[in-house]
Amino acid sequence: MEVSKKFIEKRQVPYENIISEEGILLRVSRSEGAFGVLKNDYCFNRFLTRGKNSVKNEFILLCLGYNVNKLHTKIQNGRIRKLLHPLKTA
């Protein structure tokens, strides 16, 4: 098995971005794991209702509960109103 030298060179820049302080902050603030949290922590395996509108309403309630819980955690940890990046002034 051989690895291209160009591949290694092109992979180095994104790797350095990921391990930098800014990259670590961005990775911490990712919200990609929402579905995993809903499945594991909320024990959500399937919708209880049938029909497009009923499933939509159930999903909206599930998302609302998730977001309220996330906001509550931020308030408890004192992370409200703290920006990840400084705002640009025009």
RAQUI-V972728 format. One line per field, one symbol per residue. ss: DSSP state (2 for helix, 1 for strand, 0 for the rest). phi: phi as a letter, one per 20 degrees, with the letter a starting at -180 (. if undefined). burial: I if it has 24 or more other ideal C-beta (glycine too) atoms within 12 Angstrom, else O. Layout:
BEGIN
ss->???
phi->???
burial->???
END
This chain:
BEGIN
ss->000022222222222222202222222200000222222200000000000222222222222222222222222200000000000000
phi->.cdfffffffffffffffefffffffffefdfeffffffefeledbfedcofffffffffffffffffffffffffemdemdefcffeee
burial->OOOOOOOOOOOOOOOOOOOOOOOOOOOOOOOOOOOOOIOOOOOOOOOOOOOOOOOOOOOOOIOOOIOOOOOOOOOOOOOOOOOOOOOOOO
END
